[in-house]
């Protein structure tokens, strides 16, 4: 591949890469208009009846000395200050609240862990779980557990197949009025096993595609890249142009500039009567397109791997920050998540 062709490929890839980074930079600027940010981490939702009582009828699970009913869900979550500034009481006009529809009910809630010196509390007000944080510095957290009563749908309801955990997840809305603070972000906390499996799967895809492209490139190097012949011709003003030729059965020929808008109709006889013609060997256009397309296609699994690695690393950091123990093979579906604190 000639230097000019290499520069063309590098230029296209650079345009794509810098375009992506430009869009991401714009998103970052928009998000940073409000430096404060809170994140609600969904550690797990566990339908007590469907996950435990239903499958183990000989096991008695009680709540307030009564057998657990079908609508009770154990919620494990955390509130984390992921912004660029501390949150103080003077900034809070309306406290952070996890609100539920009128037919859902918070029954009880308890803080089970928090950063050192964080003086937080929970209060159930109507259908909202209200969180008071006091001084809440960057990267500080509050972990809590709560019991929610979710209404049971009738047998005739066509939506009954939706899990009780998913219904609760969709029902929770988080509100606040805190100075310079964005809308609360929500994120799942996937298991280490799941994120590691996704990372390794995307890495294997990337390596497999790289190997395939490497073999193809090696074959081209051995056999030679397909090429076409260009000519350098002068126009009526004696200005040279590198042209690509296209022949037809009737003997006509089209000269089309490679790097400019030059275009001329002539015949084969007249073309070769021009005198000395300077030929130039160049990659076929199709080869360039295939090469560029292959490089761009390679970027897809590479981007998937980088995203999966970032998710794996961030999940581990978050788990360490919150003091959450995780098993490598822990299931991730809400209805089967581990109930370890």
Buried (B, 14 or more C-beta within 10 A) or exposed (E): BEEEBEEBBEEBBEEBEEEEEEEEEEEEEEEEEBEBBBBBBBBBBBBBBBBBBEEEEEEEEEBEEEEBEBBBBBBBBBBBBBBEBEBBEEBBEEBBBBBBEEEBBBEEBEBEBBBEEBEBEBEBEEBBBBBBBEEBBBEBBBBBBBBBBBBEBEEEEEEEEEBBBEBBBEBBEBEBEBEBBBEBBEBBBBBBBBBBBBBBBBBEBBEEBEEEBEEEEEEBEEEEBEEBEBBEBEEEEEEEBBBBBEEEEEEEBBBBBBEEEBEBEBBBEEBEEEEEEEEBEBBEEEBBEEBBEBBEEBBEBBEBBBEBBEBBEEBBEBBEBBBBEBEEEBEBEBBBBBEEE
